[in-house]
Amino acid sequence: MADALDVVAKSDKLLEDFSYKMLRKKHLKLSRELISLEKQMKDYGDDYRALVELANSLGLEIQELSNLDTVIPELISEWEGPRGTLHLFITLLEKAREKKQIERQLERYRLEQYRRSEL
């Protein structure tokens, strides 16, 4: 019985380590994608600034992007500029939200690891 519990504990640890590594990898990938998207959006100049202003006026919660699902439909219906710019901006917002979610998961995992190491 003790051997079986040990095997389960080890497999849980391996799965946790794998998940952590995948989160780190995804975070790095998203960080790079966001840098690239931000550079592309800056090339749109006034349209980019106008989209940021419109998103803010629609009440986008900029820190956590938690209300993105309600703001995106409003952006789509109210934006009068080029559609390609709009969709690139929405992609930027969606990826930023995903990155923030992963950062929260990484923070929880790392805090838990630190606390375990102190025991």
N, C-alpha and C positions, 0 to 999 in steps of 0.2 A: 504494500500500500504506500509506504513512504517513497519507494522508487517511482511509483506512478505519479505521485504528487510532485516529485522532483522533476520528472520529465515534463509535466504540464507547466510547472513554473519556468523551466528553461525555454520551452516553446513560446510561452507568453512573452518572455524577455526578448527572444529573437524577433517575434512579430512586432513588438514595441520598437525595437531598434530599427527594424526595416521601415516601419511607418515614419519614424523620426527622420531617417535618411531620405525618404521620399518627400517628406515635407520640406526639408532643407533644399533638396534639388528643385522642387517646384517653386519655392520662394526665390531662389537664385534666377531661375528661368523667367519668372514673372518680373523680377526687378529689371532684368535686361530688356524684356519686351516693353516695359513701361518707359524706360529711358528712350528707347527707339520711338515709341508712339509720341512721347512728349516732344521730341525733336521734330517729328513730322508735323504735329499740330502747330508748333511754333512757326513753321513755314507758312501756315495759313493766316498768320498775323491777325488782322481785324476780325476775321470769322471766328478764330479761336477765342479771342477776347470776348466777342459777342456771345459765343456759346457758354463761356464761363459765367458771364453776367446773367444770361438767361437762366442757367441752372441755379445760380444763387437766388435769383428773383422767384424761382419756382420752389424755393425752400430746401434745396439740396443740403443735407446734413454732411458737410464737407469732411469732418474728422473721421467718421465711421462709414459714411456712405450707406447708412442703414435704410434710408428711404429711397434708394435708387429705383426700386421697382415701381414706385408711384411717380417719380420724376421723369423717367424715360418716356412714358407715353405722352406726357405733357410737352417734353422737348420735341418729340417727333411731330406733334400737331402744331406747335407754335413756331418752330424754326422755319424761316422763310428763305434761308440761304441754301447753298449747295448741299444736296443730300449726302454726297460722299464725305464731306467734311463732318456732317452731323453723325454719320455712322462710325467714323473713325473716333470721334469724340466719345460716343457711347461705349465703344470698345475700350477706350482708355479708362473710362469710369468703371466698367465692369471688371477689368483686370485689376484696377486699383482696389476695388472692394474685395476681390478674391485674395489679393496679397495681404490685405489687412486681416482677413479671416485666418489665413495661414500664420501670420505673425502672432495672433492671439493663441493659436494652437501651439506654436513653437515656444512661446513664453510659458504657457502652462506646463508643457513637457519639461522645459529646462528648469523651471522652479521646482518641479517635483523631483527631478534628478538631483538638484542641489540639496534639497531637504533630505533625500534618502542618503546622500553621501555624508551628511552631518551626523546621522544616527550611528 
